[in-house]
């Protein structure tokens, strides 16, 4: 066998080795992205089943939501939170924060709007065909407490129901266990839950989105790389055999 023939026969073997190395590297990177995204998502987030329509139209009954585990002190106005409070229910509850410690929350003004610290809140997330509340109320939120309302104002059992006997109608910050980030099911409603800009001009503004989108992208990209990387080796080997 001549030197040229040796070189020609060695070339496919070299391409095969390079293909295997590339395949292993792509699969390894895919595993890091997939497992890293999946593990972090499992650590930072928790799924919940919403049992009622009290948060309609934003979240409907039987929706499955993904909520970021947070400390109640991280909550901002406009957030949809998951909390546990025996005065409400033994089960986790889902409501929207409209007032934090020190806020004055009143309803309704001459335009039928909720007011927070005398600022009218034109709540885009609720059904515009109904008033901000079926009955008037006024409350001052104690420090370390939250005033919570359901987006479905006609039927929601929320902070308004606790404004009796001189109570503030609020829930303690430490009752909050998570903040809703997205709807995961049904597929027709799949997607992130928007941060309402109506509260943006108040002190503290609105919360920033969590890392859910990045974790989903990491997990999906990792899965694609694992599948693609696993295919590189056989494809390279087949190509090398053809050229041999």
C-alpha positions as CSV (number, residue, x, y, z in Angstrom):
1,X,0.0,0.0,0.0
2,X,1.4,3.4,-1.0
3,X,1.7,6.4,1.3
4,X,-1.2,8.1,-0.5
5,X,-3.4,5.0,0.0
6,X,-2.4,5.0,3.7
7,X,-3.4,8.6,4.0
8,X,-6.7,8.0,2.2
9,X,-7.6,5.1,4.5
10,X,-6.6,7.0,7.6
11,X,-8.8,10.1,6.8
12,X,-12.1,8.4,7.4
13,X,-10.9,7.0,10.7
14,X,-9.8,10.5,11.8
15,X,-13.1,11.9,10.8
16,X,-14.8,9.2,12.8
17,X,-12.8,10.0,15.9
18,X,-13.5,13.7,15.6
19,X,-17.2,12.9,15.2
20,X,-17.2,10.9,18.4
21,X,-15.3,13.6,20.3
22,X,-17.7,16.3,19.0
23,X,-20.7,14.0,19.8
24,X,-19.5,13.5,23.4
25,X,-18.8,17.2,23.9
26,X,-22.3,18.2,22.6
27,X,-24.0,15.6,24.7
28,X,-22.1,16.6,27.8
29,X,-23.0,20.3,27.3
30,X,-26.6,19.3,26.7
31,X,-26.6,17.3,30.0
32,X,-25.3,20.2,31.9
33,X,-27.9,22.6,30.5
34,X,-30.8,20.1,30.8
35,X,-30.0,18.9,34.3
36,X,-29.0,22.3,35.6
37,X,-32.2,23.9,34.3
38,X,-34.4,21.1,35.5
39,X,-32.8,20.9,39.0
40,X,-32.9,24.7,39.5
41,X,-36.5,24.9,38.3
42,X,-37.5,22.2,40.8
43,X,-35.7,24.0,43.6
44,X,-37.0,27.5,42.8
45,X,-40.5,26.8,41.6
46,X,-43.5,24.7,42.6
47,X,-46.7,23.9,40.7
48,X,-50.2,24.6,42.1
49,X,-53.7,23.8,41.1
50,X,-56.1,26.8,41.3
51,X,-59.4,25.5,42.6
52,X,-61.7,28.4,42.0
53,X,-62.5,31.3,39.5
54,X,-61.7,34.0,42.1
55,X,-58.7,35.1,40.0
56,X,-60.5,35.1,36.7
57,X,-59.9,36.2,34.0
58,X,-56.1,36.1,34.8
59,X,-56.2,32.6,36.2
60,X,-59.2,30.3,35.8
61,X,-60.4,27.4,37.9
62,X,-58.4,24.2,37.4
63,X,-55.5,26.1,35.9
64,X,-52.1,24.7,36.9
65,X,-49.7,27.5,37.7
66,X,-46.0,27.6,38.3
67,X,-45.0,29.7,41.3
68,X,-41.6,30.9,42.4
69,X,-40.8,30.2,46.0
70,X,-40.2,33.6,47.7
71,X,-40.1,35.3,51.1
72,X,-43.2,37.4,51.7
73,X,-40.9,40.5,52.2
74,X,-40.1,40.3,48.5
75,X,-43.7,40.8,47.5
76,X,-44.7,43.9,45.4
77,X,-48.1,45.4,44.6
78,X,-49.6,43.6,41.7
79,X,-48.0,40.2,42.4
80,X,-50.3,37.2,42.4
81,X,-49.2,35.2,45.4
82,X,-49.8,31.8,46.9
83,X,-50.3,31.9,50.7
84,X,-51.6,29.9,53.6
85,X,-53.8,31.5,56.3
86,X,-56.2,29.7,58.6
87,X,-58.6,32.6,58.5
88,X,-59.0,32.0,54.8
89,X,-58.7,28.2,54.3
90,X,-56.7,25.2,55.2
91,X,-55.6,25.0,51.5
92,X,-53.2,27.2,49.7
93,X,-54.9,30.4,48.4
94,X,-54.1,32.5,45.3
95,X,-54.8,36.2,45.3
96,X,-53.4,39.5,44.0
97,X,-51.5,41.9,46.3
98,X,-53.0,45.4,46.0
99,X,-51.6,46.9,49.2
100,X,-48.4,46.5,51.3
101,X,-47.5,47.7,54.8
102,X,-48.4,51.4,55.3
103,X,-50.7,51.6,52.3
104,X,-54.2,53.1,52.4
105,X,-56.5,51.1,50.2
106,X,-60.0,52.4,49.4
107,X,-62.8,51.6,46.9
108,X,-64.5,52.9,45.0
109,X,-63.8,56.4,43.7
110,X,-66.2,58.4,41.5
111,X,-64.9,56.5,38.5
112,X,-65.4,53.1,40.2
113,X,-61.7,52.5,40.6
114,X,-59.6,51.1,43.4
115,X,-57.3,53.7,45.0
116,X,-54.0,53.0,46.7
117,X,-52.5,55.9,48.7
118,X,-55.0,58.1,46.9
119,X,-53.7,57.0,43.5
120,X,-56.4,55.6,41.2
121,X,-55.5,52.1,39.9
122,X,-57.0,51.3,36.5
123,X,-56.8,47.5,36.9
124,X,-56.3,46.1,33.4
125,X,-56.3,42.5,34.7
126,X,-59.9,42.4,35.9
127,X,-63.1,42.3,33.9
128,X,-63.9,45.8,32.9
129,X,-67.6,45.0,32.9
130,X,-67.8,44.9,36.7
131,X,-66.9,47.5,39.3
132,X,-63.7,47.3,41.3
133,X,-65.8,46.1,44.2
134,X,-69.4,45.4,44.8
135,X,-69.3,47.3,48.0
136,X,-67.2,50.2,49.3
137,X,-64.3,49.7,51.8
138,X,-61.4,51.5,53.3
139,X,-58.4,50.0,55.0
140,X,-54.9,50.9,56.2
141,X,-52.4,48.0,55.8
142,X,-50.3,47.4,59.0
143,X,-46.6,47.0,58.6
144,X,-45.6,43.4,57.7
145,X,-49.1,42.8,56.2
146,X,-50.6,42.5,52.8
147,X,-54.0,43.5,51.4
148,X,-55.2,40.9,48.9
149,X,-58.0,40.9,46.3
150,X,-59.2,38.4,43.7
151,X,-59.4,39.6,40.1
152,X,-63.0,38.3,40.0
153,X,-64.4,41.0,42.3
154,X,-68.1,39.8,42.4
155,X,-67.4,36.4,43.8
156,X,-63.9,36.4,45.3
157,X,-63.6,35.9,49.0
158,X,-60.7,38.1,49.8
159,X,-59.5,40.8,52.2
160,X,-62.8,42.6,51.9
161,X,-64.4,39.7,53.8
162,X,-62.1,40.2,56.7
163,X,-62.9,43.9,57.1
164,X,-65.3,43.2,59.9
165,X,-65.2,44.0,63.6
166,X,-62.5,46.6,63.2
167,X,-60.0,44.1,61.6
168,X,-57.7,45.3,58.9
169,X,-58.5,42.5,56.5
170,X,-54.9,41.8,55.8
171,X,-52.6,38.7,55.7
172,X,-49.1,38.5,57.2
173,X,-46.2,38.7,54.8
174,X,-44.8,35.4,56.2
175,X,-48.0,33.6,55.1
176,X,-46.8,34.0,51.5
177,X,-45.1,30.9,50.1
178,X,-44.7,31.7,46.4
179,X,-45.4,34.1,43.6
180,X,-47.2,33.0,40.4
181,X,-45.0,33.3,37.4
182,X,-46.9,31.4,34.6
183,X,-49.8,29.2,33.7
184,X,-48.6,25.7,32.7
185,X,-51.9,24.0,31.9
186,X,-54.2,23.9,29.9
187,X,-52.1,24.4,26.7
188,X,-54.5,27.1,25.5
189,X,-53.6,29.3,28.4
190,X,-49.9,28.4,28.6
191,X,-47.6,31.4,29.2
192,X,-46.2,33.9,31.7
193,X,-48.4,36.0,34.0
194,X,-47.8,39.7,33.3
195,X,-46.7,42.2,35.9
196,X,-49.4,44.9,35.9
197,X,-47.9,48.3,35.2
198,X,-50.7,50.1,37.1
199,X,-48.7,49.9,40.3
200,X,-45.4,51.0,38.7
201,X,-45.7,54.6,39.8
202,X,-46.1,53.8,43.5
203,X,-43.1,53.5,45.8
204,X,-41.3,50.1,45.2
205,X,-42.7,49.7,41.7
206,X,-43.5,46.2,40.5
207,X,-41.5,43.0,40.8
208,X,-39.2,41.8,38.1
209,X,-39.8,38.4,36.4
210,X,-38.1,35.4,37.9
211,X,-35.6,33.2,36.1
212,X,-38.3,30.8,34.8
213,X,-37.9,31.7,31.1
214,X,-34.1,31.2,31.3
215,X,-34.6,27.8,33.0
216,X,-37.0,26.6,30.4
217,X,-34.7,27.8,27.6
218,X,-31.8,26.0,29.3
219,X,-33.7,22.8,29.7
220,X,-35.1,22.7,26.2
221,X,-31.7,23.7,24.7
222,X,-30.1,20.9,26.7
223,X,-32.6,18.3,25.4
224,X,-32.0,19.4,21.8
225,X,-28.2,19.2,22.3
226,X,-28.4,15.8,23.8
227,X,-30.5,14.4,20.9
228,X,-28.4,16.3,18.3
229,X,-25.1,15.2,19.9
230,X,-26.2,11.6,20.0
231,X,-26.9,11.7,16.3
232,X,-23.5,13.2,15.4
233,X,-21.5,10.1,16.0
234,X,-23.6,7.7,13.9
235,X,-23.9,10.2,11.1
236,X,-20.1,10.9,11.0
237,X,-19.4,7.2,11.1
238,X,-21.8,6.5,8.2
239,X,-20.2,9.3,6.2
240,X,-16.7,8.0,6.9
241,X,-17.6,4.5,5.7
242,X,-19.0,5.9,2.5
243,X,-15.8,7.8,1.8
244,X,-13.6,4.9,2.8
